[in-house]
């Protein structure tokens, strides 16, 4: 999982990683927002969902303390990080800046 995760985020296309958990209420609120982001951005963005309970080593590596936490990667580097539910416009701005 770790090496494939590294490959996935090494893309020159922005990759938005949503660290979430099944039991997390705000995570459920964020899901439709991310779906809208994907619909609007299409092929210009990759969105990965990482369940922190099932992928603890990756969550620990990026110091995910609370969910939801989103990390935006470009060429393997974190270019944006945000915890909590964020409006679609703020996510789109971060992606466009990347």
C-alpha positions as CSV (number, residue, x, y, z in Angstrom):
1,X,0.0,0.0,0.0
2,X,2.8,2.4,1.0
3,X,4.7,2.3,-2.3
4,X,1.5,2.4,-4.4
5,X,0.3,5.4,-2.3
6,X,3.6,7.2,-3.1
7,X,3.2,6.4,-6.8
8,X,-0.4,7.7,-6.7
9,X,0.5,11.1,-5.2
10,X,3.6,11.5,-7.4
11,X,1.3,12.5,-10.3
12,X,1.9,15.8,-12.0
13,X,-1.9,16.1,-11.8
14,X,-3.1,17.3,-8.4
15,X,-4.1,14.5,-6.1
16,X,-6.5,15.3,-3.2
17,X,-6.3,12.7,-0.4
18,X,-9.3,12.6,1.9
19,X,-8.4,11.0,5.2
20,X,-11.7,9.9,6.8
21,X,-13.3,7.3,9.0
22,X,-16.6,5.3,8.8
23,X,-17.7,6.7,12.2
24,X,-17.0,10.3,11.4
25,X,-20.1,12.6,10.9
26,X,-18.3,15.5,9.3
27,X,-16.6,13.0,6.9
28,X,-20.0,12.1,5.6
29,X,-20.8,15.8,5.0
30,X,-17.6,16.2,3.1
31,X,-18.2,13.3,0.7
32,X,-20.8,15.0,-1.5
33,X,-18.7,18.2,-1.6
34,X,-15.7,16.1,-2.9
35,X,-18.0,14.5,-5.5
36,X,-19.0,17.9,-6.8
37,X,-15.3,18.9,-6.9
38,X,-14.6,15.8,-9.0
39,X,-17.5,16.5,-11.3
40,X,-16.4,20.1,-11.8
41,X,-12.7,19.3,-12.2
42,X,-13.0,16.0,-14.1
43,X,-9.7,14.6,-15.4
44,X,-7.7,17.5,-13.8
45,X,-7.9,16.0,-10.3
46,X,-7.5,12.7,-8.7
47,X,-9.3,12.1,-5.4
48,X,-8.3,9.3,-3.1
49,X,-10.2,8.4,0.1
50,X,-8.1,6.8,2.9
51,X,-9.8,5.2,5.8
52,X,-7.6,6.1,8.8
53,X,-8.7,3.0,10.7
54,X,-7.7,0.7,7.9
55,X,-4.5,2.6,6.9
56,X,-3.0,3.7,10.2
57,X,0.7,3.7,8.9
58,X,-0.2,6.2,6.2
59,X,-2.3,8.3,8.6
60,X,0.6,8.3,11.1
61,X,3.1,9.2,8.4
62,X,1.2,12.4,7.5
63,X,0.3,13.1,11.2
64,X,-3.4,12.9,10.7
65,X,-4.8,13.8,14.1
66,X,-8.4,14.4,13.2
67,X,-10.8,13.5,10.4
68,X,-11.7,14.6,7.9
69,X,-8.2,15.9,6.9
70,X,-7.5,16.6,3.2
71,X,-4.0,16.8,1.7
72,X,-3.4,18.0,-1.8
73,X,-0.3,16.6,-3.5
74,X,1.4,17.7,-6.6
75,X,4.4,15.7,-7.9
76,X,4.5,13.9,-4.5
77,X,4.7,17.2,-2.5
78,X,2.0,18.4,-0.1
79,X,0.8,21.8,-1.5
80,X,-2.3,22.2,0.8
81,X,-3.6,20.7,4.0
82,X,-6.9,21.3,5.6
83,X,-8.8,19.7,8.5
84,X,-12.6,19.7,8.8
85,X,-15.4,20.2,6.4
86,X,-14.5,22.9,3.8
87,X,-16.7,24.6,1.2
88,X,-16.3,23.4,-2.4
89,X,-15.0,26.9,-3.5
90,X,-12.1,26.7,-1.0
91,X,-11.1,23.2,-2.2
92,X,-11.3,24.4,-5.9
93,X,-9.2,27.4,-5.1
94,X,-6.5,25.2,-3.5
95,X,-6.5,22.8,-6.5
96,X,-6.3,25.7,-9.0
97,X,-3.4,27.2,-7.0
98,X,-1.6,23.9,-7.3
